[in-house]
Amino acid sequence: MFHFACVKSSVITMMILVLLMGLLPVQEVHAASVNPNASQKVNAVLNYLETLKNQNQILAGQHLHEGRTDLYAPISEYQHTYDVTGRYPALLGLDMDFGVHGSVFSSMDENRSKKVEQATQHAAHGGLVTFTWHETSPQAIDDSGWSAVNQAMTATNFHDLVTPGTPLYNKWLAHIDLIASYLKELQDNGVVVLWRPYHEMNGSWFWWGNKGTEFKQLWINMYNRFTNHHNLNNLIWVWSPNTGDMNSVYTNYYPGDAYVDLGGVDLYTNNRTDAAWTSVNNTFKTKLGSKNFGLTEVGLLPTPEKLINDTDYVWYMLWHTGWMDNNFYGAPTGNGPGSNPQILMDFYNSPNTITRDELSLSTTIIDPLDNWNKTYSHSSGLSFDVTNTQYIGNDSSRAYRMPTAPAHAEIVWKYKGISSFQATGYHWPYESISHYSFFTSSDGSTWTPATPVITQNSVGSGGNWSKFTYALSGLSNANYVKIQWNYTSGMQWNPNLGEVKLEHTGSFETTSVDPLNDWTKTYSHTPNTNFNTTNSTYIGYDPSRASRTLATDEEMIWNYNQIQSFHATTYFYHEEAIAHFSFYTSPDGSTWTPITPTIHQNTAVSSAAWTNMSYTLQNLSNVNYVKVKWNKTSGYAWSPQVGQVAVTHLN
């Protein structure tokens, strides 16, 4: 029906929902995977989506253009969402893709490896991920471009492709096995994948499209290969047609309840009140029974009230570039005008919309101990040994004691709600084994000894050290875990501490949003500051902004534990020259360090007469306070003004 897929740049949302274990225990899960061997995390994700439906909530999703190499780059849809709303999407959409695009990636392996990295990174911050795959036709040259994705395939060739043993089937199988390796890497990283293969199968623009009931066999072949051969138990299977006559789509293309976990629809429309929003919803409710469903691709969004109150979708995936913001990226070519900053703000400020900081899901943290970025604290004199890996199971980096380290040196990890913790230790074979000691704490002050399950493992080819795994499970009220060395004689570098892996059920980060309509979320402010609630139509419809009563050097300070990033939206009166704010950070509120923000001028919404500038501080370390200072001391006191502030910090 729609031919938008031919004009979209080259990706469609293969959904990974990168989600890590939900809060509800396994026995309470009532939305189980079609894969009987699915991981507990998969079932926890399905249960979480069921909870969203029951609570009339929806996940905010954003697809990332295939050429983005950095989630936090200013042009990235991921970062742009934050620049506009002060929050990141709960659901990140990515694509395994079909070819190298321009000079962004030198190979498809680099492309797909980057997507795995981005998915894992988003998940580590508490988010969910969704993947699509625009597969090159098995009849074409691999990775030969967009034309190989939407080239026609005859019914005879398609029959051969789904028939085991034929040359076309074997070529298809090679594609499948290659993609399985990347999905396996995600599985090893603890990432659940909401997998959306062969989307829009009821259209004629992809080689797998418009193939009638034989499409079902293609789906089942992939399911069996991934599930039974590759043992990919981290996948949630999403069936995602294009909008149309949903009754006939279901009859002709639905693979069956035994092969589908969730439903979804790709819905692009020029009208926010289009009847398709509810008609597709109602058909899915009838046909899919207890299975949940979402908007797997969408351009122009309806109002939050309509989507949340009148439908049962549990997520939406806003498409990239102009589809998500036609002001910033330019109007999209193809069907529909796309969304704009005001629509984004409406959704992200809705109390029923779940954003990344609002997810309460278990997250897996893997610390290879090659730096201190993932630890909370450590004793002096500890360092990393990257030598002699052939004797230590080829582990490329381990923590060890230098001569200056105390005998009972220690490392502490801090994450909210740690539920399990696993560490690898290596012991030199010429000294007696003295195991590490483990402790847990809720507050970092009072420590309780914890007894791990200790397992001796092989160190692999060439190794002559003894390798042990230490595992703590079923932890409760644990926000800190401490490992302590006990061996106090012999070589101080023995034992070595290898990779650490932990799961925690609280968000790794929390974003606190300050609309600046009172002082309850600030730490302090100078006297000549107040709030301006007038003329919002000229200031991006922002209902309240911090302003000055005198054109003097005024300031505001925010105080949160371990601030990771800071984002401020500001407005400058267009008849005066822009004099930017100054920013400072501090660990203690006394010693301040100037810091240079990333400054971005945003597109004004309709009727705006002020210049909208956003300031972003990222990758902060050892920061508990952020100060914003006015610098303009001439002209109008009420310009500039500070609008919404968003502070991302550790719990």
Helices and strands as residue ranges (DSSP letters): G 4-6, G 26-28, H 40-54, E 58-63, H 77-85, E 91-95, H 108-124, E 128-132, G 146-148, H 155-161, H 167-188, E 193-195, G 212-214, H 215-224, I 225-229, E 235-239, H 246-253, G 257-259, E 262-267, H 276-288, E 293-298, H 304-310, E 315-318, G 321-323, H 341-348, E 353-354, G 356-358, E 363-367, E 377-378, E 382-385, G 389-391, E 398-401, E 410-414, E 418-427, E 437-441, E 448-450, E 453-457, E 466-472, E 480-484, E 496-504, E 510-514, E 524-525, E 529-532, G 536-538, E 545-548, E 555-559, E 563-573, E 582-586, E 593-595, E 598-601, E 610-617, E 625-629, E 641-649
